[in-house]
Amino acid sequence: MSFTILGTGMAVPKYSMTNDEMSKIVDTSDEWIRTRTGIQQRRICTTETITDLTVEASLKALDEAKVDPKELDLIICATLRGEYITPSQACVIQSKIGAVCPAFDVNAACSGFVYALDVADSFFSSGKVKKVLVVGFENLSNITNWEDRSTCVLFGDGGGAVVLGEGDDLLSIHTTAKGNPDVLYAPHGENCSPFYKHESEKPHIHMNGNEVYKFAVTSMVRGIRKAVKDAGLTMEDVTYVVPHQANLRIIDAAAERLGAVPRENYLCNIQNYGNTSAGCMPIVLDEANKAGKFKKGDIIAMCAFGGGLTTGSCVIRWGK
């Protein structure tokens, strides 16, 4: 017994920052950003908080699933940082939606949503749960260095949620980690201890773009191939690929190496939202679901990669 997806939901901030607006902040241009990343705009939190948005996405998913919050047995939120250091963002969501179940966060950076699905699968397999809410969400604008054009153009805020029920639609799932804090990291920020002897760094995202690109393409190809093989399928069986929305060139390079699945069946919305880290995949899933793109029985391969360095890949049969 694994799980099936009962409902999806997403939420993003109202403010959409275009590349032209970005060029007024740092030395860049719409052409420079689009040709290197595929991004045309990204959503940025202004009046909204991550709590506002995670609750909105959760309620939308619960509504579609026709599940009352009090029916939930578990809430898992994949995020780099929630509203507070403690309590977890999952606990905040639990309080706001009126659930009464255990709740905790998972931090695996951009791979967080797949990691959270893997954790949920373990709870289903053990028979401990019947209904689980999995949320993937980020507010990356608050840890972006808005003077660094190599990173500030990439990231956006937002995410989504899925409600899971008992079923057999998770066909395979695989997660990895290769500890390397040098390629992609964000410091915690100011240390309040009077005894701390090191200078605190601002909590900005630092990234070695070339190393991330090489890791990303290799990881996506390897991860999707393994997940498909473990599911007892071939690439020809895959209906859609949901890749992490980090960079359109990464997606294009991986699609070319993988073959079999037509490029148009790689679902991409990076042009509208940028990289929302753990929020990317649930946004793509919800948009495709609400557009009626997925049909019952479709095979969906997903793969993410991110700071850690982590990867997560899985194959899901669409059961709705």
Secondary structure, DSSP 8 states (H G I E B T S, - for coil): -EEEEEEEEEE--SEEEEHHHHTTTSS--HHHHHHHH---EEEE-SS--HHHHHHHHHHHHHHHHT--GGG-SEEEEE-S--S-SSS-HHHHHHHHHT--S-EEEE--GGGHHHHHHHHHHHHHHTT--SEEEEEEEEEGGGG--TT-HHHHTTB-EEEEEEEEEEES-EEEEEEEEEEETTTEE--------TT--S-------EE-HHHHHHHHHHHHHHHHHHHHHHTT--GGG--EEEE--S-HHHHHHHHHHH-SS-GGGB---HHHH-B-GGGHHHHHHHHHHHTT---TT-EEEEEEEETEEEEEEEEEE---
